[in-house]
Amino acid sequence: DNKILIALSGGKDSLALLYLLKAISGRGFPELDIRAVHVAGEFSCGASIGPSFLQPICDQMGVPLYVRKSTKTLENLECYSCSRERRTLIFDVAKELGFKKIAFGHHRDDNIETLLMNLLHKAEFAGNLPKVPMHSYGVTIIRPLIYATESELREFAKMYGFARITCQCPVGQLSNRKKVKELIGQLEEVFPNARVNLAQASL
């Protein structure tokens, strides 16, 4: 199946994914049918980039962009429910298009943060898997950037001119994920290979 729907937030990670998948399409890989979906709204997870910025990029690449609207406001903004709503909106677009694969821009450092959050909160040693069948929705999540580091993607974004602030969500700045990111930085001061070792242990 060569049909891939990209969850395009507009941050450096999802934009890098769009650029890279488009670059390999038909070049040593089958020609990919790539579409993108963006969840807009008053508040959005990530860099708060809107369709007006993303549409010209997608048009230039010949990638159709589908936009859906989040219902979240400052009064009801909360990470878990926001994430579920966004996923549902993305899955609905995939179902409408008949696409079975949805690509997310999660990278190695996202995986490490998820691993530690699950370990510390739920006593589960589980990170972000590269491929996750969502049987109840009839789709499969793929994470093509799972081995790429955040620093590598940041440099890629600078090269192509879309390096922007990664998160402007007021809730995200106080989230547990943000705290875990800071914790990993502290661990690296004592154990310089902590990030690499955690990534290798999780995959």
Backbone as CSV, one residue per row, in Angstrom:
resi,resn,N_x,N_y,N_z,CA_x,CA_y,CA_z,C_x,C_y,C_z
1,ASP,0.846,-1.192,0.000,0.000,0.000,0.000,0.881,1.241,0.000
2,ASN,0.772,2.064,-1.022,1.637,3.248,-1.147,0.952,4.530,-0.683
3,LYS,-0.211,4.412,-0.051,-0.955,5.585,0.395,-0.571,5.936,1.830
4,ILE,-0.085,7.181,2.038,0.331,7.620,3.369,-0.284,8.975,3.683
5,LEU,-0.958,9.054,4.819,-1.500,10.318,5.300,-0.575,10.836,6.399
6,ILE,-0.046,12.051,6.212,0.863,12.634,7.202,0.079,13.534,8.143
7,ALA,0.277,13.329,9.446,-0.286,14.226,10.455,0.619,15.448,10.520
8,LEU,0.171,16.548,9.937,1.019,17.720,9.735,0.629,18.832,10.730
9,SER,1.375,18.897,11.830,1.094,19.942,12.819,1.643,21.288,12.371
10,GLY,2.730,21.245,11.602,3.389,22.467,11.178,4.675,22.728,11.920
11,GLY,4.976,21.884,12.908,6.250,21.969,13.607,7.371,21.390,12.765
12,LYS,8.583,21.513,13.253,9.756,21.074,12.488,9.713,19.581,12.179
13,ASP,9.176,18.773,13.096,9.205,17.321,12.929,8.271,16.850,11.819
14,SER,7.033,17.311,11.854,6.078,16.867,10.834,6.417,17.449,9.465
15,LEU,6.952,18.670,9.432,7.363,19.241,8.149,8.567,18.503,7.585
16,ALA,9.513,18.130,8.441,10.655,17.335,7.983,10.176,16.003,7.419
17,LEU,9.196,15.401,8.079,8.634,14.140,7.592,8.026,14.319,6.207
18,LEU,7.287,15.405,6.013,6.695,15.690,4.708,7.770,15.824,3.634
19,TYR,8.802,16.617,3.908,9.881,16.823,2.952,10.580,15.505,2.621
20,LEU,10.874,14.704,3.644,11.663,13.489,3.446,10.864,12.405,2.724
21,LEU,9.597,12.244,3.069,8.789,11.247,2.368,8.601,11.638,0.905
22,LYS,8.416,12.929,0.667,8.278,13.387,-0.718,9.579,13.179,-1.486
23,ALA,10.726,13.339,-0.797,12.027,13.193,-1.448,12.305,11.756,-1.878
24,ILE,11.842,10.773,-1.086,12.146,9.376,-1.429,11.086,8.758,-2.346
25,SER,9.966,9.433,-2.514,8.895,8.885,-3.345,9.371,8.679,-4.782
26,GLY,9.332,7.421,-5.239,9.748,7.095,-6.602,11.250,7.067,-6.808
27,ARG,12.026,7.221,-5.743,13.488,7.205,-5.850,14.049,6.070,-4.994
28,GLY,14.022,4.891,-5.560,14.415,3.710,-4.811,13.262,3.144,-4.000
29,PHE,12.161,3.861,-3.973,10.932,3.442,-3.309,9.793,3.561,-4.314
30,PRO,8.683,2.878,-4.071,7.535,3.063,-4.963,7.069,4.515,-4.926
31,GLU,6.383,4.936,-5.952,5.782,6.261,-5.958,4.704,6.302,-4.875
32,LEU,4.855,7.238,-3.946,3.936,7.309,-2.809,2.793,8.287,-3.081
33,ASP,1.604,7.881,-2.679,0.446,8.770,-2.721,0.383,9.437,-1.348
34,ILE,0.916,10.654,-1.246,1.045,11.341,0.037,-0.032,12.411,0.170
35,ARG,-0.745,12.375,1.251,-1.693,13.430,1.611,-1.316,13.928,3.011
36,ALA,-1.806,15.089,3.386,-1.515,15.640,4.708,-2.795,16.128,5.362
37,VAL,-2.845,15.997,6.678,-3.990,16.499,7.439,-3.467,17.375,8.566
38,HIS,-4.102,18.523,8.721,-3.716,19.476,9.765,-4.920,19.772,10.641
39,VAL,-4.721,19.692,11.955,-5.779,20.030,12.900,-5.541,21.450,13.383
40,ALA,-6.417,22.351,12.959,-6.319,23.755,13.341,-7.217,24.013,14.551
41,GLY,-7.148,25.231,15.068,-7.995,25.586,16.194,-7.415,26.742,16.972
42,GLU,-8.142,27.142,18.004,-7.685,28.252,18.840,-6.339,27.933,19.473
43,PHE,-6.177,26.680,19.905,-4.906,26.201,20.433,-4.593,24.886,19.755
44,SER,-3.355,24.713,19.345,-2.971,23.456,18.705,-1.663,22.977,19.296
45,CYS,-1.515,21.669,19.317,-0.307,21.063,19.877,0.877,21.377,18.967
46,GLY,1.940,21.925,19.544,3.131,22.216,18.747,3.311,23.695,18.489
47,ALA,3.717,24.020,17.264,4.186,25.373,16.980,3.072,26.367,16.634
48,SER,1.818,25.934,16.707,0.677,26.815,16.403,0.770,27.412,14.996
49,ILE,1.202,26.601,14.059,1.277,27.019,12.665,-0.064,26.729,12.004
50,GLY,-0.590,27.687,11.257,-1.901,27.523,10.672,-1.867,27.093,9.220
51,PRO,-3.042,26.825,8.655,-3.153,26.397,7.255,-2.575,27.408,6.265
52,SER,-2.625,28.698,6.606,-2.107,29.708,5.678,-0.610,29.556,5.434
53,PHE,0.103,29.025,6.424,1.531,28.747,6.264,1.765,27.412,5.561
54,LEU,0.936,26.429,5.886,1.152,25.065,5.381,0.646,24.870,3.957
55,GLN,-0.438,25.553,3.594,-1.043,25.333,2.276,-0.070,25.587,1.130
56,PRO,0.673,26.715,1.111,1.625,26.940,0.008,2.718,25.880,-0.073
57,ILE,3.163,25.378,1.079,4.184,24.324,1.088,3.633,23.060,0.444
58,CYS,2.435,22.678,0.843,1.818,21.467,0.292,1.518,21.637,-1.191
59,ASP,1.053,22.822,-1.580,0.776,23.082,-2.995,2.044,22.945,-3.831
60,GLN,3.152,23.485,-3.336,4.416,23.423,-4.066,4.878,21.980,-4.249
61,MET,4.573,21.140,-3.272,4.983,19.734,-3.332,3.957,18.859,-4.031
62,GLY,2.797,19.408,-4.327,1.746,18.604,-4.935,1.121,17.630,-3.952
63,VAL,1.041,18.047,-2.686,0.461,17.193,-1.638,-0.862,17.806,-1.182
64,PRO,-1.981,17.148,-1.397,-3.268,17.676,-0.930,-3.287,17.823,0.590
65,LEU,-3.794,18.955,1.070,-3.870,19.225,2.503,-5.332,19.281,2.937
66,TYR,-5.653,18.530,3.986,-6.996,18.510,4.556,-6.930,19.136,5.944
67,VAL,-7.838,20.031,6.231,-7.829,20.759,7.498,-9.085,20.416,8.298
68,ARG,-8.872,20.103,9.569,-9.978,19.877,10.492,-9.819,20.810,11.687
69,LYS,-10.900,21.092,12.384,-10.892,22.094,13.442,-11.049,21.442,14.814
70,SER,-10.142,21.788,15.725,-10.239,21.347,17.109,-11.257,22.205,17.850
71,THR,-11.919,21.615,18.837,-12.902,22.347,19.636,-12.290,22.943,20.899
72,LYS,-11.004,22.733,21.127,-10.391,23.128,22.389,-10.259,24.649,22.522
73,THR,-10.607,25.130,23.708,-10.411,26.538,24.060,-9.544,26.565,25.320
74,LEU,-9.164,27.754,25.751,-8.325,27.856,26.944,-9.032,27.276,28.167
75,GLU,-10.357,27.351,28.175,-11.132,26.863,29.318,-11.131,25.343,29.418
76,ASN,-11.100,24.648,28.274,-11.148,23.183,28.331,-9.878,22.526,27.775
77,LEU,-8.798,23.281,27.732,-7.542,22.772,27.170,-6.853,21.848,28.168
78,GLU,-6.562,20.628,27.728,-5.918,19.630,28.579,-5.271,18.600,27.658
79,CYS,-4.047,18.186,27.988,-3.235,17.396,27.053,-3.913,16.098,26.595
80,TYR,-4.425,15.313,27.536,-4.934,13.990,27.178,-6.152,14.088,26.264
81,SER,-7.145,14.889,26.663,-8.360,15.001,25.848,-8.059,15.682,24.511
82,CYS,-7.130,16.630,24.508,-6.756,17.300,23.260,-6.120,16.305,22.297
83,SER,-5.221,15.475,22.831,-4.552,14.472,21.999,-5.556,13.485,21.413
84,ARG,-6.515,13.050,22.227,-7.524,12.102,21.748,-8.389,12.726,20.650
85,GLU,-8.772,13.981,20.849,-9.593,14.644,19.837,-8.828,14.780,18.527
86,ARG,-7.574,15.189,18.610,-6.755,15.359,17.413,-6.586,14.031,16.686
87,ARG,-6.298,12.974,17.433,-6.149,11.651,16.818,-7.435,11.231,16.112
88,THR,-8.552,11.441,16.772,-9.839,11.057,16.186,-10.097,11.810,14.888
89,LEU,-9.817,13.111,14.881,-10.016,13.913,13.671,-9.118,13.414,12.542
90,ILE,-7.875,13.077,12.878,-6.930,12.569,11.876,-7.384,11.211,11.355
91,PHE,-7.804,10.330,12.260,-8.266,9.002,11.853,-9.504,9.109,10.962
92,ASP,-10.377,10.066,11.270,-11.588,10.243,10.460,-11.236,10.635,9.023
93,VAL,-10.239,11.505,8.858,-9.812,11.898,7.508,-9.249,10.684,6.769
94,ALA,-8.441,9.879,7.457,-7.888,8.671,6.836,-9.013,7.746,6.367
95,LYS,-10.030,7.599,7.188,-11.162,6.743,6.829,-11.904,7.296,5.625
96,GLU,-12.107,8.629,5.600,-12.796,9.263,4.475,-12.036,9.043,3.166
97,LEU,-10.696,9.084,3.246,-9.869,8.954,2.045,-9.587,7.501,1.668
98,GLY,-9.854,6.590,2.593,-9.533,5.191,2.340,-8.054,4.895,2.534
99,PHE,-7.383,5.702,3.365,-5.956,5.502,3.642,-5.807,4.651,4.905
100,LYS,-4.880,3.695,4.848,-4.678,2.778,5.974,-3.443,3.118,6.802
101,LYS,-2.546,3.968,6.280,-1.317,4.318,7.004,-1.318,5.804,7.337
102,ILE,-1.033,6.109,8.592,-0.919,7.494,9.044,0.481,7.679,9.626
103,ALA,1.223,8.618,9.077,2.599,8.858,9.516,2.655,10.036,10.478
104,PHE,3.271,9.808,11.623,3.498,10.865,12.604,4.993,11.186,12.658
105,GLY,5.308,12.429,13.042,6.697,12.879,13.042,7.436,12.649,14.341
106,HIS,7.031,11.657,15.129,7.721,11.386,16.390,9.150,10.910,16.125
107,HIS,10.089,11.460,16.877,11.507,11.130,16.688,12.050,10.387,17.903
108,ARG,13.364,10.162,17.893,13.994,9.372,18.954,13.778,9.974,20.333
109,ASP,13.861,11.314,20.424,13.739,11.957,21.734,12.301,11.928,22.250
110,ASP,11.328,11.995,21.350,9.929,11.789,21.752,9.755,10.400,22.349
111,ASN,10.391,9.425,21.714,10.304,8.041,22.167,10.876,7.883,23.570
112,ILE,12.014,8.528,23.822,12.647,8.446,25.143,11.754,9.069,26.210
113,GLU,11.180,10.215,25.902,10.294,10.883,26.852,9.073,10.018,27.158
114,THR,8.492,9.414,26.124,7.340,8.536,26.332,7.720,7.338,27.181
115,LEU,8.898,6.781,26.926,9.396,5.634,27.689,9.460,5.966,29.178
116,LEU,10.079,7.096,29.513,10.229,7.469,30.920,8.880,7.831,31.558
117,MET,8.011,8.488,30.800,6.692,8.820,31.334,5.903,7.555,31.672
118,ASN,5.937,6.582,30.776,5.227,5.321,31.041,5.845,4.573,32.212
119,LEU,7.166,4.605,32.302,7.863,3.895,33.380,7.553,4.524,34.737
120,LEU,7.602,5.856,34.798,7.428,6.551,36.069,5.970,6.655,36.501
121,HIS,5.052,6.732,35.531,3.634,6.906,35.857,2.874,5.580,35.949
122,LYS,3.248,4.614,35.090,2.447,3.389,34.998,3.247,2.112,35.225
123,ALA,4.551,2.244,35.542,5.423,1.080,35.735,5.464,0.197,34.490
124,GLU,5.360,0.843,33.315,5.428,0.121,32.043,6.660,0.576,31.277
125,PHE,7.446,-0.395,30.806,8.627,-0.063,30.009,8.203,-0.096,28.540
126,ALA,7.676,1.041,28.071,7.134,1.096,26.710,7.291,2.492,26.146
127,GLY,7.879,2.576,24.969,8.019,3.850,24.274,7.101,3.912,23.069
128,ASN,7.475,4.732,22.094,6.715,4.840,20.848,7.197,3.769,19.872
129,LEU,6.324,2.887,19.465,6.703,1.849,18.509,6.746,2.429,17.091
130,PRO,7.649,1.914,16.238,7.716,2.409,14.859,6.449,2.141,14.054
131,LYS,5.710,1.100,14.449,4.515,0.697,13.703,3.467,0.187,14.685
132,VAL,2.280,0.789,14.658,1.235,0.411,15.611,-0.096,0.224,14.883
133,PRO,-0.560,-1.015,14.728,-1.883,-1.233,14.137,-2.975,-0.770,15.101
134,MET,-3.877,0.079,14.615,-5.016,0.538,15.413,-6.243,-0.199,14.881
135,HIS,-6.455,-1.407,15.369,-7.455,-2.297,14.791,-8.870,-1.715,14.871
136,SER,-9.173,-1.021,15.962,-10.534,-0.493,16.118,-10.837,0.619,15.116
137,TYR,-9.782,1.256,14.576,-9.967,2.318,13.591,-9.655,1.846,12.167
138,GLY,-9.057,0.674,12.033,-8.724,0.162,10.710,-7.549,0.871,10.055
139,VAL,-6.661,1.456,10.878,-5.481,2.139,10.349,-4.239,1.673,11.102
140,THR,-3.082,1.987,10.522,-1.804,1.697,11.176,-1.005,2.984,11.291
141,ILE,-0.548,3.287,12.499,0.337,4.436,12.714,1.763,4.025,12.405
142,ILE,2.466,4.830,11.624,3.888,4.593,11.386,4.673,5.826,11.814
143,ARG,5.900,5.595,12.251,6.769,6.684,12.717,8.119,6.568,12.003
144,PRO,8.199,7.058,10.780,9.424,6.896,9.984,10.648,7.594,10.582
145,LEU,10.453,8.566,11.477,11.580,9.328,12.030,12.018,8.828,13.403
146,ILE,11.579,7.645,13.798,11.783,7.175,15.165,13.270,7.025,15.514
147,TYR,14.142,6.863,14.525,15.587,6.750,14.793,16.316,8.083,14.632
148,ALA,15.623,9.104,14.179,16.243,10.421,13.996,16.207,11.195,15.310
149,THR,17.284,11.923,15.605,17.319,12.707,16.833,16.659,14.060,16.614
150,GLU,16.233,14.671,17.703,15.620,15.987,17.596,16.619,17.014,17.078
151,SER,17.875,16.891,17.486,18.896,17.835,17.020,19.115,17.711,15.515
152,GLU,19.066,16.498,14.984,19.204,16.301,13.538,18.041,16.953,12.789
153,LEU,16.834,16.799,13.317,15.664,17.389,12.674,15.687,18.910,12.789
154,ARG,16.228,19.413,13.886,16.348,20.866,14.039,17.299,21.435,12.983
155,GLU,18.411,20.752,12.749,19.367,21.195,11.729,18.754,21.113,10.335
156,PHE,17.989,20.051,10.081,17.309,19.900,8.797,16.324,21.059,8.586
157,ALA,15.597,21.402,9.639,14.629,22.492,9.553,15.323,23.824,9.264
158,LYS,16.478,24.036,9.849,17.235,25.270,9.590,17.686,25.326,8.130
159,MET,18.114,24.184,7.602,18.574,24.125,6.208,17.462,24.510,5.238
160,TYR,16.234,24.092,5.542,15.120,24.313,4.624,14.218,25.473,5.032
161,GLY,14.620,26.199,6.060,13.941,27.447,6.393,12.616,27.327,7.100
162,PHE,12.380,26.235,7.838,11.131,26.157,8.593,11.370,25.848,10.069
163,ALA,12.547,26.218,10.567,12.814,26.068,12.005,12.019,27.123,12.757
164,ARG,11.131,26.686,13.612,10.272,27.612,14.353,10.190,27.150,15.800
165,ILE,9.556,27.947,16.637,9.352,27.546,18.026,8.549,26.247,18.035
166,THR,9.001,25.264,18.812,8.411,23.938,18.728,7.067,23.812,19.446
167,CYS,6.843,24.607,20.508,5.564,24.469,21.200,5.138,25.804,21.803
168,GLN,3.927,26.242,21.447,3.390,27.470,22.008,2.093,27.222,22.783
169,CYS,1.813,25.971,23.077,0.620,25.634,23.846,0.843,26.016,25.312
170,PRO,-0.061,26.800,25.922,0.129,27.207,27.316,0.121,26.031,28.287
171,VAL,-0.631,24.984,27.968,-0.660,23.797,28.822,0.608,22.979,28.632
172,GLY,1.075,22.904,27.371,2.267,22.110,27.064,3.503,22.568,27.808
173,GLN,3.582,23.870,28.109,4.735,24.393,28.810,4.813,23.900,30.251
174,LEU,3.692,23.425,30.788,3.650,22.948,32.166,3.396,21.440,32.241
175,SER,3.471,20.760,31.101,3.099,19.345,31.041,4.163,18.441,31.651
176,ASN,3.757,17.211,31.945,4.704,16.219,32.444,5.767,15.906,31.403
177,ARG,5.384,15.953,30.118,6.378,15.694,29.063,7.492,16.734,29.103
178,LYS,7.126,17.975,29.335,8.119,19.042,29.447,9.053,18.776,30.625
179,LYS,8.480,18.326,31.738,9.285,18.030,32.922,10.221,16.849,32.672
180,VAL,9.736,15.838,31.960,10.572,14.674,31.642,11.716,15.072,30.708
181,LYS,11.429,15.974,29.762,12.475,16.471,28.865,13.601,17.130,29.682
182,GLU,13.208,17.920,30.678,14.197,18.564,31.537,14.951,17.526,32.372
183,LEU,14.239,16.491,32.826,14.860,15.425,33.610,15.931,14.688,32.800
184,ILE,15.647,14.431,31.536,16.624,13.752,30.679,17.887,14.596,30.543
185,GLY,17.729,15.903,30.424,18.881,16.791,30.372,19.718,16.707,31.632
186,GLN,19.051,16.595,32.790,19.768,16.460,34.048,20.486,15.114,34.129
187,LEU,19.839,14.049,33.642,20.476,12.731,33.633,21.750,12.732,32.790
188,GLU,21.714,13.451,31.669,22.873,13.491,30.778,24.083,14.162,31.427
189,GLU,23.838,15.020,32.397,24.951,15.657,33.087,25.740,14.644,33.906
190,VAL,25.067,13.601,34.379,25.726,12.548,35.164,26.085,11.357,34.283
191,PHE,25.183,11.006,33.373,25.383,9.872,32.471,25.331,10.382,31.024
192,PRO,26.467,10.729,30.440,26.488,11.361,29.105,25.807,10.542,28.008
193,ASN,25.756,9.221,28.160,25.152,8.363,27.135,23.706,7.983,27.465
194,ALA,23.111,8.684,28.422,21.761,8.313,28.868,20.758,8.314,27.731
195,ARG,20.787,9.344,26.899,19.811,9.467,25.821,19.959,8.329,24.806
196,VAL,21.189,8.055,24.412,21.459,6.994,23.438,21.068,5.635,24.006
197,ASN,21.434,5.388,25.268,21.154,4.087,25.884,19.658,3.861,26.068
198,LEU,18.927,4.901,26.460,17.484,4.766,26.624,16.818,4.463,25.276
199,ALA,17.291,5.124,24.230,16.727,4.881,22.897,16.984,3.453,22.447
200,GLN,18.195,2.959,22.667,18.527,1.585,22.258,17.753,0.555,23.052
201,ALA,17.505,0.848,24.341,16.784,-0.095,25.193,15.313,-0.196,24.827
202,SER,14.780,0.854,24.214,13.334,0.911,23.964,12.925,0.312,22.632
203,LEU,13.887,0.137,21.707,13.537,-0.329,20.361,14.154,-1.694,20.063
